[in-house]
Amino acid sequence: MRLSIVKRQEPLPGGSFFILAGALVFSLSISALLLALQGKSALGGLYVLWHGAFGAGYALVDTILKSVPIYLCGLGVAVAFRMQIWNIGAEGQFAMGAVGATWAALTFPEAPAALVLPLMFACAALAGGAFAFIPAWLKTRLKVNEIISTLMLNYIAILFLDYLVYGPWKEKRSFGFPMTAQFSDAAVIGGIGGSRLHWGLVVCVLAGILVFVMLRFTRLGFELKASGSAARASRYARMPYDALVWTVMAICGALAGTAGLIETSATVNRLQPSVMAGYGYTAIVVAWLARLNPLTIALAAFFLAGLRVGVENLQLELQVPAAFGNIMEGLILLSVLAGQFFQTYRIALRRRAG
Amino acid sequence: MTIDLLIPLLAATVQAGTPVLYATLGEMVTERSGTLNLGVEGMMLVGAFAAFLASTATGSPWVGFVAGGLGGLGLAAVHGLVTIVFTGNQVVSGLALTILGSGLAAYLGTPYVGANTPGFGHLPLPLLADIPVLGPVFFRHDALVYVSYVLPVLIWLLFARTRLGLALDAAGENPAAAKAAGLSVPGLRWLGVLAGGFLVGLGGAYLSLSYTHLWTNGLAAGRGWIAVALVIFAFWRPGRAVLGAYLFGGVMAFQLRLQASGTVLPSSLLLMLPYVLTILVLLLSSIRGRVKNAPAALGANVEPEG
């Protein structure tokens, strides 16, 4: 008898669910082990994590709010990944969107909300989209690898944001803290009906519907998918590969930029370095876990936002470093990647011939 | 007069370039055997922390150095498991590895932030150190810098002169032909991934044991990604990797000196230089039109057999 690997005729039914469950159990076990390594209660820690994320109304609201930027970035990343364009640049596009929106808010402090908010949305989407054009241009014209260029641009964008809040945009009365002046009330995205949940959520729903419709029902969506799965064939079919690259980068940049705007305006009410919390990288995890599907991205974003909020709770109650969240994100993604193997292959016991 | 300013700058260039050189060579070995591992940044960080921990625990920086390599190797093994055994997407696995590695280093390292470690001291080489100009630039560093002088030659020899090197290249260029020739492609790819991870880990070890002598979070600061870019710049050849690494070392050293000299330029703009240079370097190598030298099967997994 020996083990052998056999390709499945059809993907394992309900496979995604089993894989995700298995990956979660595996990642949680390793995480619990790491907690125990630092002398913390493993099960107690996981409970604090869960309770902090989903255990109470207040926690749920926090989690929903945190899913907003993650969802928008994840949506953008997924559009690019569908075409096998490995845009890792959501983080930088997020930063530029925040910068663009802040420029509008600081330049027109007296303007009414009806003017300044649309302007901020336009600036954020344009800034994020234009910033994403740099790697698109580099890729299509000069064949520069987009993984590296988008990553380097992330560092550059974050440093540019730092430059602004430490330098020209710094609030004079901030006692040396790197931050801009607080936005005028008109430039702040408010709560829905006085609750803590703000209108950014509605933006997410609209963006989700738009992207879903685009991917599912338009020629563009079909071309993206085709260019991703069979680049050469799609070129023979005269699909405009370069134009598609520009399009997905613009969409991703605009979405990530909008996320930057919402985080700056609705959550922090001003620009400061802490708006950069790595949502752009979490977005990659989210997009892949959700298999690039706009609807499941919402679930994955909610789940990973919960993880972040839960880790904040762990930090408060058990003094666990925030990096714990990164470990869990990495583990979940890696184990799902490995687990997907079992959707296409199965292990069979085979009697040795003869 | 200018030479007095230039020599310390060049010496600092070699120092700043060394960790990038280790990491670039490591990723190069991995990529030539057909696996793209974008987890370099994460492996460097884990290597840096493992080196710090082992050196502190044993008091021996050499033990730390090897531990750094093993740290990188350990994380690379995860990538090998996901991509070679379970045929997961190499790009995504590498990204996840970076997230995991930077998380692990920061999580395990938090209690030690600011702690010192016994690191490598300067070890001027007899005779060589006294050569004018070349002496102070190249031969008054610590032992790890000297190791990094030998490494590119060894790797060049490996690929140019040995059967093993040929086999590794075959696994990266044409796995089907390699298999037909009786080679074990998964075995070769494992070797490439693990050996590369070890070298990247050594680069991380250099950061904590030679560069800072203490533990801080985020020690790699993008050097891992720069290494990934330099492999492309180097056209997958060890000699050009040296050139690229020192180019970067130069910019980093220059940027630090400029900051220390109290320039009016804001530090956030100066810090952008290495990242801007990375993009420029890729741009230049692609203008010269030779980017096609990537191993033909780089990034493509091999189907498991029945």
Interface residues (C-beta under 8 A of the other chain):
Chain A: S4 I5 V6 K7 L34 Q38 W86 I88 L138 L142 K143 V144 N145 I147 I148 S149 L151 M152 L153 Y155 I156 L159 F160 D162 Y163 Y166 G167 Y281 I284 V285 W288 V320 P321 A322 A323 F324 G325 N326 I327 M328 E329 G330 L331 L333 L334 L337 A338 G339 Q340 F341 Y345
Chain B: L38 G42 V78 L81 V82 V85 F86 T87 G88 N89 V91 V92 S93 L95 A96 L97 T98 I99 L100 G101 S102 G103 L104 A105 A106 Y107 T110 P111 N217 G222 W225 V228 A229 I232 P266 S268 L269 L271 M272 Y275 V276 T278 I279 L282 L283 S286 I287 V291 P304 E305 G306
